[in-house]
Amino acid sequence: MRNAAAAIIAFGLLAGCMGIPEVPPREYYVLEDLAGAGGTKPGAAAGPVLLVNPALASPFYDTQSLVFSRAHGQRAYYQFAAWTERPARALSELLAWRLEAGGNFRAVAATTAGVRGDVVLHNRLEEFYHDVAGNPGSVRIEVTAVLVDPAERTLIARRRFVQSAPASGESAAAAVAAFNHATTALLDEMSAWIERAAAKPAAR
């Protein structure tokens, strides 16, 4: 019994000397619109009021974790990397800021703001991942956008947008840099389409 106790103590001392492996801290990244530094135009007095509904996301992407894929049809989360806010929410906010800055709408507001709008925008994030199946890899973003006339309760337009950008490596930091480029291209495409499609109800 005494020998067993001594062995346990010795093992404990050895474990203490070896130390506990350090776990790297989780790093958080901000999704950015690289064209967001431009000036803001005043709202168009005769333009429509656009309401932006809070964006939805496919269940696996409804998280702050960065997602990667090593094979077709497979997804996984980075263990030590995350976004400061969920990508669907971040994309929705960036898009609203971009549309407001464009000056083609009388106002841009959230559907939760309690104001009446001429057009309502619904977005759903379908895909948002770092594809590392090939080398050097790339990021992929897919968003479905739907514009609705709330007064007539009719569909104005619907479109799926797809953007990708090459990543410089398999790291989370490389993925984030690529995501920022793909997001900027996505916002360019989406904002131009929304401004064209939403202008039609305003002519009534």
SULTAHU-V91788 format. One record per residue. N is the residue number from 1. RES is the residue in one small letter. PHI is phi in whole degrees, -180 to 180 (999 if undefined). D_CENTER is the distance of its C-alpha to the mean C-alpha in Angstrom with 1 decimal. Layout:
BEGIN
N:RES:PHI:D_CENTER ; N:RES:PHI:D_CENTER
END
This chain:
BEGIN
1:m:999:60.4 ; 2:r:-65:60.8 ; 3:n:-65:59.6 ; 4:a:-66:56.5 ; 5:a:-64:55.6 ; 6:a:-64:56.2 ; 7:a:-66:53.9 ; 8:i:-65:51.0 ; 9:i:-64:51.5 ; 10:a:-64:51.6 ; 11:f:-65:48.4 ; 12:g:-65:46.7 ; 13:l:-64:47.9 ; 14:l:-65:46.7 ; 15:a:-63:43.2 ; 16:g:-65:43.2 ; 17:c:-67:44.3 ; 18:m:-69:41.7 ; 19:g:81:38.9 ; 20:i:-95:35.7 ; 21:p:-56:33.0 ; 22:e:-76:30.4 ; 23:v:-91:26.9 ; 24:p:-63:24.3 ; 25:p:-70:22.2 ; 26:r:-76:18.5 ; 27:e:-101:16.5 ; 28:y:-115:13.4 ; 29:y:-122:11.1 ; 30:v:-102:9.5 ; 31:l:-77:6.7 ; 32:e:-125:9.2 ; 33:d:-96:10.6 ; 34:l:-69:13.8 ; 35:a:-101:15.8 ; 36:g:-78:15.2 ; 37:a:-87:18.7 ; 38:g:-71:20.7 ; 39:g:-74:22.9 ; 40:t:-105:22.4 ; 41:k:-85:24.8 ; 42:p:-66:26.7 ; 43:g:-64:25.9 ; 44:a:-76:28.1 ; 45:a:-61:30.9 ; 46:a:-99:31.4 ; 47:g:-80:27.8 ; 48:p:-76:26.2 ; 49:v:-94:24.2 ; 50:l:-103:20.7 ; 51:l:-107:19.1 ; 52:v:-107:15.4 ; 53:n:-78:15.1 ; 54:p:-53:12.4 ; 55:a:-68:9.8 ; 56:l:-99:10.7 ; 57:a:-148:9.4 ; 58:s:-58:11.8 ; 59:p:-50:13.4 ; 60:f:-67:12.7 ; 61:y:-96:8.9 ; 62:d:-84:9.6 ; 63:t:-156:9.8 ; 64:q:-84:9.1 ; 65:s:-69:10.8 ; 66:l:-74:9.9 ; 67:v:-111:11.1 ; 68:f:-133:13.8 ; 69:s:-138:16.5 ; 70:r:-101:20.1 ; 71:a:-153:21.6 ; 72:h:-58:21.0 ; 73:g:83:20.1 ; 74:q:-120:19.3 ; 75:r:-138:16.2 ; 76:a:-153:16.3 ; 77:y:-102:14.7 ; 78:y:-64:15.4 ; 79:q:-77:18.0 ; 80:f:-120:17.8 ; 81:a:-139:14.3 ; 82:a:-154:11.4 ; 83:w:-87:8.6 ; 84:t:-70:10.3 ; 85:e:-147:8.3 ; 86:r:-61:6.3 ; 87:p:-55:2.5 ; 88:a:-61:4.5 ; 89:r:-67:6.6 ; 90:a:-63:5.2 ; 91:l:-62:4.6 ; 92:s:-62:7.9 ; 93:e:-68:9.5 ; 94:l:-63:9.1 ; 95:l:-66:10.5 ; 96:a:-63:13.2 ; 97:w:-64:14.2 ; 98:r:-64:14.6 ; 99:l:-67:16.6 ; 100:e:-66:18.7 ; 101:a:-68:19.4 ; 102:g:-68:20.6 ; 103:g:76:23.5 ; 104:n:-90:23.9 ; 105:f:-115:23.5 ; 106:r:-64:26.0 ; 107:a:-160:23.2 ; 108:v:-128:19.6 ; 109:a:-145:19.0 ; 110:a:-78:17.3 ; 111:t:-64:19.3 ; 112:t:-84:20.1 ; 113:a:-77:21.9 ; 114:g:82:25.0 ; 115:v:-109:25.7 ; 116:r:-87:26.8 ; 117:g:-127:24.8 ; 118:d:-90:25.9 ; 119:v:-140:22.7 ; 120:v:-117:19.9 ; 121:l:-105:16.5 ; 122:h:-114:14.7 ; 123:n:-125:11.3 ; 124:r:-134:10.5 ; 125:l:-82:7.7 ; 126:e:-93:10.4 ; 127:e:-141:9.4 ; 128:f:-162:7.0 ; 129:y:-148:9.8 ; 130:h:-97:12.3 ; 131:d:-89:15.5 ; 132:v:-111:18.4 ; 133:a:-67:21.1 ; 134:g:-112:22.5 ; 135:n:-119:23.3 ; 136:p:-91:21.6 ; 137:g:95:18.5 ; 138:s:-157:15.4 ; 139:v:-107:11.7 ; 140:r:-135:10.9 ; 141:i:-128:8.3 ; 142:e:-130:10.0 ; 143:v:-134:9.7 ; 144:t:-101:12.9 ; 145:a:-117:14.0 ; 146:v:-132:17.3 ; 147:l:-107:19.6 ; 148:v:-128:22.4 ; 149:d:-91:25.6 ; 150:p:-69:26.1 ; 151:a:-71:29.8 ; 152:e:-90:30.7 ; 153:r:55:28.2 ; 154:t:-127:27.6 ; 155:l:-80:24.8 ; 156:i:-89:24.5 ; 157:a:-163:22.1 ; 158:r:-146:19.6 ; 159:r:-159:17.7 ; 160:r:-105:15.2 ; 161:f:-110:13.3 ; 162:v:-131:13.0 ; 163:q:-137:12.2 ; 164:s:-141:13.0 ; 165:a:-152:14.2 ; 166:p:-70:16.8 ; 167:a:-104:16.5 ; 168:s:-81:19.6 ; 169:g:-174:19.9 ; 170:e:-93:18.8 ; 171:s:-80:17.8 ; 172:a:-64:14.5 ; 173:a:-63:15.2 ; 174:a:-66:15.7 ; 175:a:-64:12.5 ; 176:v:-62:10.6 ; 177:a:-61:12.9 ; 178:a:-69:12.3 ; 179:f:-59:8.5 ; 180:n:-64:9.4 ; 181:h:-68:12.1 ; 182:a:-66:10.4 ; 183:t:-64:7.8 ; 184:t:-62:11.1 ; 185:a:-65:13.0 ; 186:l:-64:10.8 ; 187:l:-66:11.2 ; 188:d:-58:14.8 ; 189:e:-69:15.4 ; 190:m:-67:13.9 ; 191:s:-63:15.6 ; 192:a:-65:18.8 ; 193:w:-66:18.9 ; 194:i:-64:18.3 ; 195:e:-63:20.9 ; 196:r:-69:23.4 ; 197:a:-69:23.0 ; 198:a:-77:23.1 ; 199:a:-72:26.1 ; 200:k:-67:28.4 ; 201:p:-62:28.7 ; 202:a:-69:29.6 ; 203:a:-80:32.7 ; 204:r:-67:34.3
END
